[in-house]
Amino acid sequence: MTGWSRCRVWLGLVAVCVFTGCAAEPPVAMGERSVEPAADLETRAREIHERVLTIDTHDDIPLNFATDEVDPGVRGARQVDLPKMEAGGLDAGFFVVYVAQTERTPENYARARADAITKFEAIHRMTDELYPERIGLARAADDFARIAESGRLVAAIGVENGYVIGQDLSLAETYYDLGARYFGLVHNGHNDIADSANPRPELGDRPSEHGGLSAFGEEVVRELNRLGMMVDVSHASRAAMLEVTRLSQAPVIASHSSVRALVDHPRNLDDEQLRALADNDGVMQTVALDAFVSEATEVRDDAISALRESVGLIPRDDGGLDALSSGDRARFEHELREIDRIFQRADVAAFVDHIDYAVQLIGLDYVGISSDFDGGGGVEGWDDASESFNVTLELVRRGYSEAEIAQLWGGNLLRALRRVEEVAASWP
């Protein structure tokens, strides 16, 4: 039986369950839902959304960001731009300097540094040259409110993948001076700092290279504490993440991760990791990435991949449809509609289930919000920055107060950043 045939059998069983009621009951939201009339609830939620400072801690950018090709000041196809932030009441975003892991060679280290600098320059070009009247760069926790109160949006900078320092610790200070205020140790694939939650065998990765952090990685954590840059453990292996929470003298964040008890994905955090983060006074920035929020998404993606293989399509090469015979194309489109009918995307309610779980397990003080927009993130109802109000609306439905929503949308993150700044100021 082919992969797609197995998927068709499985999909058929799911469809029967949908219509006969044999499927397991869906997850129940853990917050208390409001019985307030919908119109009144929405009005109250909009008032709250306008008052609280909303911060999304993970928005990816391309190398040609802040150019004529990708102009952040013009509403376009990307999930985050200034018009969409303004329309959605998203006050602040961490624009991310991300460089993918490649083979660790001197040439690739140099390329990673160059690409990082290109992205730093792009963010500064947006805030300093193109749109200084619309968005300002925050370099400290207090800058967020100051810039927002001036009527502008707020940009901050995060680094994703410590590969951009290679084996040169001094580059951490270079990136701090350029405005980076959190530093993701690793991405997909191990690097010289730490093991990844997603090793890459094609790069020669074993399941574990360092057993968590390397000796160099321990130096990196101490240097980040000294500088006043938040250590970001999203993408780190479980062992590395737990080691960081023990080692760091300042709060640690997971800039874009969700709850493993609800979706068993290696990028999500299990209960022990969540408790370790709270013990460290850190924050999990719950991420609205479909596959991390709903297990159905992974099954859906597997089914689509198997279908594409069955008709001879290269993965993610939509242009290949034109090369299919009329019969294969008709079958592909029909069966893709069936997959979409059975497996719907995760929505804002499923995303907030992860927030609820973490709040109940470790307390509201240690939970925040992120999207991973333009890096794979998005759920039904929060699929770009213009829909950010829908998160607040769902939180209000669950019974969260305005003060609690303010903590989730940015207060907790800023508390952690202030503490990081205090640790750096008192560094011996």
Secondary structure, 3 states (H helix, E strand, C coil): CCHHHHHHHHHHHHHHHHHHCCCCCCCCCCCCCCCCCHHHHHHHHHHHHHHCCCEEEEEECCCCECCCCECCCCCCCCCCCHHHHHHHCCCEEEEEEECCCCCCCHHHHHHHHHHHHHHHHHHHHHHHHHCCCCEEECCCHHHHHHHHHCCCEEEEEEEECHHHHCCCCHHHHHHHHCCEEEEECCCCCCCCCECECCCCHHHCCCCCCCCCECHHHHHHHHHHHHHCCEEECCCECHHHHHHHHHHCCCCEEECCCCECCCCCCCCCECHHHHHHHHHCCCEEEEECEHHHHCHHHHHHHHHHHHHHHHCCCCCCCHHHHHHCCHHHHHHHHHHHHHHHHHCCCCEHHHHHHHHHHHHHHHCHHHEEEECCECCCCEEECECCHHHCHHHHHHHHHCCCCHHHHHHHHHHHHHHHHHHHHHHHHCCC
